Amino acid sequence: MSPKPSSIDAWPVDKTRAAPRGIAILLASLSALGPFSIDAYLPSLPEIGRKLGATQIEVQQTLSIYLLSFALMTLWHGAISDRFGRRRVILIAVALFGLASAGCAIATSIEQLWFWRAMQGITAGAGIVISRAIVRDLFDGPAAQRLMSQITMMFAIAPAIAPVIGGWLHSYFGWRSVFVFLVLSTAALWLACWKLLPETLAPEKRQSLHPTYLGKTYWKVLSSPPFLLACMAVSLNFAGFFVYVLSAPVFLMTHLGVPETGFLWLFGPAMGGMVLGSWISGRLAGKRSPGRTILLGYLAMGSAAVYNLALNLTLPPSLPWSVTPLFIYTTGMALAMPNLTLLALDPFPAQRGLAASCQTFFQSGFNSITAALIAPLIWGSPLTLALGMAGLLTLGGIAAFGHRKSRLARLT
């Protein structure tokens, strides 16, 4: 049995191996595949409805179906990679995602688009799940925090540029060109993985897919209070920002009068905050405890939520003021996220892939609920969106506090 850390905030001793060449960029690209395929087609939602003869709600369901299938399949990506290795599963999943994107590009009805978006969701989750497991295969402690922060920082670029790329493609070539672009970019990513991605899980560390073993292991992970509370904190913090992503067409085009090529007004400040928060998190690795870094993140998010409410109670919606709270919020979110993510995986060193699957399932499942229920309920005005951000953050802070108390109880 490994010794207990001397403090609740202490990381394990670092592994000293050097990171493989280009691994941060590669893992960031894999992690960004799912979010990119969400954000890139947001400017096209109105035209998809017109071209396919679908209602706004039916078109919105292409997003909900994607998120639901993403959530369900993420529960298995990690366990499969624990059995067959990280590299093989990544290569197969990325190839299948490219095929699903091609299906979206040639869909002739909203039902066909629902099907192919579900296929995209089933395969897109492998990147983010297995990337987290690879980080923990390679490193412990501050080194893992630094690599996770680098991945988050580069990952943030994709959601910022995705709606911009999607908007311009839509304007020049129509909505189908967005999915053609996904096919081409996925092919390039597959080639990069085939050439650069190492296998980080040794054969002797592979785990069984026997139903009895899987059942016991899933129960062990999903009944762990520290794991569940850390996942709740990450999911709720992210949802406080994600409601704006899901509401982007209404928030930008209806409330703020932004054209379909102007989605950078939302995603630029938000992703800029993620880059800054991730950079700060990496700089603090090994210098500040994980608990202190998480606290700083919540202070930033809390300030942003209060500022957002004050703006919407005192001023009419306008640019750039209505989007400035998102920069502050995502800075704090990215500051806290790497440590909360790693803390959720730490209790399961032999089943990191499966634990990462459960973690991503938890978050993506809550994202699908946010897409289907919460965002449509609150996107009617900028004030209700601000109230939604504040409420979700409050619940996330309660979960993070509960996680800390649970760890203290486990270590004493």
Secondary structure, DSSP 8 states (H G I E B T S, - for coil): -----SSTT-----------TTHHHHHHHHHHHHHHHHHTTGGGHHHHHHHHT--HHHHHHHHHHHHHHHHHHHHHHHHHHHHH-HHHHHHHHHHHHHHHHHHHHT--SHHHHHHHHHHHHHHHHHHHHHHHHHHHHH--HHHHHHHHHHHHHHHTHHHHHHHHHHHHHHHHH-THHHHHHHHHHHHHHHHHHHHH----S-GGG-----HHHHHHHHHHHHT-HHHHHHHHHHHHHHHHHHHHHHTHIIIIIIIS---TT-THHHHHHHHHHHHHHHHHHHHHBTTB-HHHHHHHHHHHHHHHHHHHHHHHHHS-S-TTGGGHHHHHHHHHHHHHHHHHHHHHHTT-TT-HHHHHHHHHHHHHHHHHHIIIIIHHHHTTSHHHHHHHHHHHHHHHHHHHHHHHHHHHHHH-
